[in-house]
Amino acid sequence: MVSFAAPMYQDRTVSLVIPAYNEEATIQHVVEEFKQEPHLDEILVVDNNCRDRTAELARAAGARVVAEPKPGYGAALLAGMTAATGEILVLVEADGSFRARDVKKLLPYLEDAGMVMGTRTTRQMLEQGANMRFVLRWGNVFMAKFLQLCWLRPAEPRFTDVGCTFRALTRATFDRIRPRLRETGPAFSPEMMCAALQERCRIIEIPVTYSPRLGGQSKHSDTFARQAKTAWKMFRVICRKRFLERSLPVRKRDSPVPSGAR
């Protein structure tokens, strides 16, 4: 557990979950930056079969490290959320592309929603050199709009990004969607969104700053071939969740849970 001067957010503990696979070049900087965010009570790094010093450097920086032998981005995130102790879960990348200052942008919207998504496709929030070139950016927008169209009735969501790790959700939301999560790779990201919509959870999307990676290469979007492969997997997951899996019956209202009941 990482202690801060003013921990918790509105009397709820907050855990930051960072999936990591061979991120020794960036992990220490990321943990140290997010340690400065006063609303975080815990920083948890998931060692997803790292063959370098990622785990060692994360511990030295003050994070709690858990191991997940099952390979894959989705497997690491699921293990991290399961192991985290917070009543609120914040997810972020280990490559330094997201800013700790945006945590306080995500948290207030959890008063009105079960999950708050970050989006990297707002042009004004993209820093020069960020890995969001034309094809990748509009590919995310297209896939997000497809997902949005699939759930136009009854949810009417508004999405512009399906691949942004930076998001926050309540423990109650995670407990509801967890039985619906089975993807181990990058398609886990839209699967979470679909699962929340299946469970009639409210989802809000807000722009976050997207910066250049501090080191290394993306495992899923560094080449056009990998981008296309990831997009196909995401498309298949969205179709499966919408057309082959059963959603909960429509409810008249999905009200936010009172603070005292969380």
C-alpha positions as a Markdown table, in Angstrom:
| # | Residue | x | y | z |
|---|---|---|---|---|
| 1 | Met | 0.0 | 0.0 | 0.0 |
| 2 | Val | 1.3 | 3.4 | -1.0 |
| 3 | Ser | 0.6 | 6.2 | 1.5 |
| 4 | Phe | -0.1 | 9.8 | 0.5 |
| 5 | Ala | -0.7 | 13.1 | 2.4 |
| 6 | Ala | -4.4 | 13.2 | 1.5 |
| 7 | Pro | -5.4 | 9.6 | 0.4 |
| 8 | Met | -8.9 | 8.4 | -0.7 |
| 9 | Tyr | -11.5 | 10.1 | -2.8 |
| 10 | Gln | -14.7 | 11.1 | -1.1 |
| 11 | Asp | -14.1 | 8.4 | 1.6 |
| 12 | Arg | -13.4 | 5.7 | -1.0 |
| 13 | Thr | -10.0 | 4.1 | -1.5 |
| 14 | Val | -8.5 | 4.3 | -5.0 |
| 15 | Ser | -6.2 | 1.7 | -6.6 |
| 16 | Leu | -4.1 | 2.3 | -9.7 |
| 17 | Val | -3.5 | -0.8 | -11.8 |
| 18 | Ile | -0.6 | -0.9 | -14.3 |
| 19 | Pro | -0.1 | -3.9 | -16.5 |
| 20 | Ala | 3.5 | -4.4 | -17.5 |
| 21 | Tyr | 5.5 | -6.6 | -19.8 |
| 22 | Asn | 9.2 | -5.7 | -20.1 |
| 23 | Glu | 8.8 | -2.0 | -19.2 |
| 24 | Glu | 12.0 | -1.4 | -17.2 |
| 25 | Ala | 12.7 | 1.7 | -19.3 |
| 26 | Thr | 9.6 | 3.5 | -18.1 |
| 27 | Ile | 8.0 | 1.8 | -15.1 |
| 28 | Gln | 9.9 | 3.6 | -12.4 |
| 29 | His | 9.1 | 7.0 | -13.9 |
| 30 | Val | 5.4 | 6.1 | -14.2 |
| 31 | Val | 5.1 | 4.9 | -10.6 |
| 32 | Glu | 6.9 | 7.9 | -9.3 |
| 33 | Glu | 4.7 | 10.3 | -11.3 |
| 34 | Phe | 1.5 | 8.7 | -10.2 |
| 35 | Lys | 2.6 | 8.6 | -6.5 |
| 36 | Gln | 2.3 | 12.4 | -6.6 |
| 37 | Glu | -1.5 | 12.1 | -7.3 |
| 38 | Pro | -3.0 | 12.6 | -3.8 |
| 39 | His | -6.2 | 10.6 | -4.4 |
| 40 | Leu | -4.4 | 7.3 | -5.0 |
| 41 | Asp | -4.2 | 4.9 | -2.0 |
| 42 | Glu | -2.4 | 2.1 | -3.8 |
| 43 | Ile | -0.3 | 1.6 | -6.9 |
| 44 | Leu | -0.3 | -2.0 | -8.2 |
| 45 | Val | 2.0 | -3.2 | -11.0 |
| 46 | Val | 1.2 | -6.5 | -12.7 |
| 47 | Asp | 4.3 | -8.4 | -13.7 |
| 48 | Asn | 3.1 | -10.2 | -16.8 |
| 49 | Asn | 6.0 | -12.5 | -17.4 |
| 50 | Cys | 8.6 | -9.7 | -17.5 |
| 51 | Arg | 12.1 | -10.9 | -18.4 |
| 52 | Asp | 13.8 | -7.7 | -17.3 |
| 53 | Arg | 13.9 | -5.5 | -14.2 |
| 54 | Thr | 10.4 | -4.2 | -14.4 |
| 55 | Ala | 9.2 | -5.8 | -11.1 |
| 56 | Glu | 12.3 | -4.8 | -9.2 |
| 57 | Leu | 12.2 | -1.2 | -10.3 |
| 58 | Ala | 8.4 | -1.0 | -9.6 |
| 59 | Arg | 8.9 | -2.1 | -6.1 |
| 60 | Ala | 11.8 | 0.3 | -5.6 |
| 61 | Ala | 9.6 | 3.1 | -6.7 |
| 62 | Gly | 6.9 | 2.2 | -4.1 |
| 63 | Ala | 4.4 | 0.0 | -6.0 |
| 64 | Arg | 3.0 | -3.3 | -5.0 |
| 65 | Val | 3.8 | -6.0 | -7.5 |
| 66 | Val | 1.7 | -9.0 | -8.3 |
| 67 | Ala | 2.6 | -11.7 | -10.9 |
| 68 | Glu | 0.3 | -12.9 | -13.6 |
| 69 | Pro | 1.7 | -15.9 | -15.6 |
| 70 | Lys | -1.1 | -15.9 | -18.1 |
| 71 | Pro | 0.2 | -13.8 | -21.0 |
| 72 | Gly | -1.7 | -10.9 | -22.4 |
| 73 | Tyr | -2.8 | -7.3 | -21.7 |
| 74 | Gly | -6.3 | -8.4 | -20.8 |
| 75 | Ala | -5.1 | -11.1 | -18.5 |
| 76 | Ala | -2.8 | -8.7 | -16.7 |
| 77 | Leu | -5.5 | -6.1 | -16.2 |
| 78 | Leu | -8.0 | -8.7 | -14.9 |
| 79 | Ala | -5.4 | -10.0 | -12.4 |
| 80 | Gly | -4.6 | -6.5 | -11.3 |
| 81 | Met | -8.2 | -5.4 | -10.7 |
| 82 | Thr | -8.9 | -8.7 | -8.9 |
| 83 | Ala | -5.8 | -8.2 | -6.6 |
| 84 | Ala | -6.4 | -4.4 | -6.0 |
| 85 | Thr | -7.9 | -3.4 | -2.7 |
| 86 | Gly | -9.5 | -0.1 | -3.7 |
| 87 | Glu | -13.2 | 0.7 | -4.0 |
| 88 | Ile | -12.3 | 2.6 | -7.1 |
| 89 | Leu | -10.0 | 1.1 | -9.8 |
| 90 | Val | -8.0 | 3.3 | -12.2 |
| 91 | Leu | -6.2 | 1.6 | -15.1 |
| 92 | Val | -3.2 | 3.1 | -16.9 |
| 93 | Glu | -0.4 | 2.1 | -19.2 |
| 94 | Ala | 3.2 | 1.5 | -18.1 |
| 95 | Asp | 4.8 | 3.3 | -21.0 |
| 96 | Gly | 4.4 | 6.9 | -19.7 |
| 97 | Ser | 1.9 | 8.0 | -22.3 |
| 98 | Phe | -0.7 | 9.1 | -19.8 |
| 99 | Arg | -0.5 | 11.9 | -17.2 |
| 100 | Ala | -1.2 | 11.5 | -13.5 |
| 101 | Arg | -2.9 | 14.9 | -13.4 |
| 102 | Asp | -5.8 | 13.4 | -15.4 |
| 103 | Val | -6.8 | 11.1 | -12.6 |
| 104 | Lys | -8.7 | 13.9 | -10.9 |
| 105 | Lys | -10.6 | 14.4 | -14.2 |
| 106 | Leu | -11.9 | 10.8 | -14.2 |
| 107 | Leu | -12.9 | 10.4 | -10.6 |
| 108 | Pro | -15.7 | 13.0 | -10.3 |
| 109 | Tyr | -17.7 | 11.4 | -13.1 |
| 110 | Leu | -18.0 | 8.2 | -11.1 |
| 111 | Glu | -20.7 | 10.0 | -9.2 |
| 112 | Asp | -22.9 | 9.6 | -12.3 |
| 113 | Ala | -21.5 | 6.5 | -13.9 |
| 114 | Gly | -20.1 | 3.1 | -13.2 |
| 115 | Met | -17.2 | 3.5 | -15.6 |
| 116 | Val | -15.4 | 6.6 | -17.0 |
| 117 | Met | -13.4 | 6.1 | -20.2 |
| 118 | Gly | -10.5 | 8.2 | -21.4 |
| 119 | Thr | -10.3 | 9.0 | -25.1 |
| 120 | Arg | -7.0 | 9.7 | -26.9 |
| 121 | Thr | -8.7 | 10.8 | -30.2 |
| 122 | Thr | -9.4 | 14.4 | -29.2 |
| 123 | Arg | -6.8 | 16.2 | -31.4 |
| 124 | Gln | -6.3 | 19.1 | -28.9 |
| 125 | Met | -5.2 | 16.6 | -26.2 |
| 126 | Leu | -2.6 | 14.9 | -28.4 |
| 127 | Glu | 1.0 | 15.9 | -27.7 |
| 128 | Gln | 3.5 | 16.0 | -30.5 |
| 129 | Gly | 5.1 | 12.6 | -31.1 |
| 130 | Ala | 2.3 | 10.6 | -29.5 |
| 131 | Asn | 1.5 | 7.2 | -31.0 |
| 132 | Met | -1.8 | 8.3 | -32.5 |
| 133 | Arg | -1.2 | 8.7 | -36.2 |
| 134 | Phe | -4.0 | 9.2 | -38.8 |
| 135 | Val | -4.8 | 5.5 | -39.4 |
| 136 | Leu | -4.6 | 4.5 | -35.8 |
| 137 | Arg | -6.7 | 7.5 | -34.6 |
| 138 | Trp | -9.5 | 7.1 | -37.1 |
| 139 | Gly | -9.4 | 3.3 | -36.8 |
| 140 | Asn | -10.2 | 3.8 | -33.1 |
| 141 | Val | -12.9 | 6.3 | -33.9 |
| 142 | Phe | -14.5 | 4.0 | -36.5 |
| 143 | Met | -14.5 | 1.0 | -34.1 |
| 144 | Ala | -15.9 | 3.1 | -31.3 |
| 145 | Lys | -18.7 | 4.4 | -33.5 |
| 146 | Phe | -19.5 | 0.8 | -34.5 |
| 147 | Leu | -19.7 | -0.2 | -30.9 |
| 148 | Gln | -21.8 | 2.9 | -30.2 |
| 149 | Leu | -24.2 | 1.9 | -33.0 |
| 150 | Cys | -24.5 | -1.6 | -31.8 |
| 151 | Trp | -25.8 | -0.3 | -28.4 |
| 152 | Leu | -27.7 | 2.7 | -29.8 |
| 153 | Arg | -30.8 | 1.1 | -28.3 |
| 154 | Pro | -31.3 | 1.2 | -25.4 |
| 155 | Ala | -28.1 | 2.7 | -24.0 |
| 156 | Glu | -27.3 | 5.5 | -26.5 |
| 157 | Pro | -23.6 | 5.7 | -25.6 |
| 158 | Arg | -21.1 | 8.2 | -27.0 |
| 159 | Phe | -17.6 | 6.8 | -27.8 |
| 160 | Thr | -14.6 | 7.9 | -29.8 |
| 161 | Asp | -12.0 | 5.4 | -28.7 |
| 162 | Val | -12.0 | 1.7 | -28.0 |
| 163 | Gly | -8.3 | 1.2 | -27.2 |
| 164 | Cys | -7.6 | 3.7 | -24.4 |
| 165 | Thr | -6.4 | 1.9 | -21.2 |
| 166 | Phe | -6.8 | 5.0 | -19.1 |
| 167 | Arg | -10.2 | 4.6 | -17.4 |
| 168 | Ala | -11.8 | 4.4 | -13.9 |
| 169 | Leu | -14.5 | 2.2 | -12.6 |
| 170 | Thr | -16.1 | 1.3 | -9.3 |
| 171 | Arg | -15.5 | -2.0 | -7.6 |
| 172 | Ala | -19.3 | -2.6 | -7.9 |
| 173 | Thr | -19.1 | -2.2 | -11.6 |
| 174 | Phe | -16.1 | -4.6 | -11.9 |
| 175 | Asp | -17.9 | -7.2 | -9.8 |
| 176 | Arg | -20.8 | -7.0 | -12.2 |
| 177 | Ile | -18.8 | -7.2 | -15.4 |
| 178 | Arg | -16.1 | -9.6 | -14.3 |
| 179 | Pro | -18.1 | -12.8 | -15.2 |
| 180 | Arg | -18.4 | -11.5 | -18.8 |
| 181 | Leu | -14.6 | -10.9 | -19.3 |
| 182 | Arg | -12.6 | -13.5 | -21.1 |
| 183 | Glu | -10.3 | -11.8 | -23.6 |
| 184 | Thr | -6.6 | -11.9 | -22.7 |
| 185 | Gly | -5.2 | -9.5 | -25.4 |
| 186 | Pro | -6.0 | -5.9 | -26.5 |
| 187 | Ala | -9.6 | -6.8 | -27.3 |
| 188 | Phe | -10.1 | -6.8 | -23.5 |
| 189 | Ser | -10.5 | -3.0 | -23.7 |
| 190 | Pro | -13.7 | -2.9 | -25.8 |
| 191 | Glu | -14.9 | -6.1 | -24.1 |
| 192 | Met | -15.0 | -4.2 | -20.8 |
| 193 | Met | -17.0 | -1.5 | -22.5 |
| 194 | Cys | -19.4 | -4.0 | -24.0 |
| 195 | Ala | -19.7 | -5.9 | -20.7 |
| 196 | Ala | -20.6 | -2.7 | -18.9 |
| 197 | Leu | -23.3 | -2.0 | -21.5 |
| 198 | Gln | -24.6 | -5.5 | -21.2 |
| 199 | Glu | -25.0 | -5.0 | -17.5 |
| 200 | Arg | -26.7 | -1.7 | -18.0 |
| 201 | Cys | -23.9 | 0.3 | -16.3 |
| 202 | Arg | -23.6 | 3.9 | -17.3 |
| 203 | Ile | -20.4 | 4.8 | -19.1 |
| 204 | Ile | -19.0 | 8.3 | -19.7 |
| 205 | Glu | -16.1 | 9.2 | -22.0 |
| 206 | Ile | -13.8 | 12.2 | -21.5 |
| 207 | Pro | -10.7 | 13.4 | -23.3 |
| 208 | Val | -7.3 | 12.7 | -21.6 |
| 209 | Thr | -3.8 | 13.9 | -22.5 |
| 210 | Tyr | -1.9 | 11.5 | -24.7 |
| 211 | Ser | 1.9 | 11.8 | -24.8 |
| 212 | Pro | 4.8 | 10.1 | -26.6 |
| 213 | Arg | 5.9 | 6.8 | -25.0 |
| 214 | Leu | 8.9 | 7.3 | -22.8 |
| 215 | Gly | 10.5 | 4.1 | -24.2 |
| 216 | Gly | 10.0 | 0.9 | -26.1 |
| 217 | Gln | 7.4 | 0.1 | -28.7 |
| 218 | Ser | 3.7 | -0.7 | -28.6 |
| 219 | Lys | 3.0 | -4.4 | -28.6 |
| 220 | His | -0.2 | -4.0 | -30.5 |
| 221 | Ser | 0.0 | -0.9 | -32.7 |
| 222 | Asp | 3.6 | -0.3 | -33.8 |
| 223 | Thr | 3.0 | -1.6 | -37.3 |
| 224 | Phe | 0.1 | -1.5 | -39.7 |
| 225 | Ala | -0.1 | -5.3 | -39.6 |
| 226 | Arg | -0.5 | -5.4 | -35.9 |
| 227 | Gln | -3.0 | -2.6 | -36.0 |
| 228 | Ala | -5.1 | -4.5 | -38.5 |
| 229 | Lys | -4.9 | -7.7 | -36.4 |
| 230 | Thr | -5.9 | -5.9 | -33.3 |
| 231 | Ala | -8.8 | -4.1 | -35.1 |
| 232 | Trp | -10.1 | -7.5 | -36.4 |
| 233 | Lys | -10.0 | -9.0 | -32.9 |
| 234 | Met | -11.9 | -6.0 | -31.5 |
| 235 | Phe | -14.5 | -6.1 | -34.2 |
| 236 | Arg | -15.1 | -9.8 | -33.5 |
| 237 | Val | -15.4 | -9.2 | -29.7 |
| 238 | Ile | -17.9 | -6.4 | -30.2 |
| 239 | Cys | -20.0 | -8.5 | -32.5 |
| 240 | Arg | -19.9 | -11.5 | -30.1 |
| 241 | Lys | -20.9 | -9.4 | -27.1 |
| 242 | Arg | -23.7 | -7.7 | -28.9 |
| 243 | Phe | -25.2 | -10.5 | -31.0 |
| 244 | Leu | -24.3 | -13.8 | -29.4 |
| 245 | Glu | -24.4 | -13.0 | -25.7 |
| 246 | Arg | -27.4 | -12.2 | -23.6 |
| 247 | Ser | -27.7 | -8.8 | -21.9 |
| 248 | Leu | -29.6 | -8.0 | -18.8 |
| 249 | Pro | -33.3 | -7.0 | -19.2 |
| 250 | Val | -33.9 | -3.3 | -19.7 |
| 251 | Arg | -34.4 | -1.5 | -16.4 |
| 252 | Lys | -36.2 | 1.8 | -16.0 |
| 253 | Arg | -33.3 | 3.4 | -14.2 |
| 254 | Asp | -29.6 | 2.6 | -13.4 |
| 255 | Ser | -29.1 | 5.1 | -10.6 |
| 256 | Pro | -25.6 | 5.8 | -9.2 |
| 257 | Val | -25.0 | 4.0 | -5.9 |
| 258 | Pro | -25.1 | 6.3 | -2.9 |
| 259 | Ser | -21.7 | 7.1 | -1.6 |
| 260 | Gly | -22.4 | 5.4 | 1.8 |
| 261 | Ala | -23.4 | 2.1 | 0.0 |
| 262 | Arg | -20.3 | 1.7 | -2.0 |
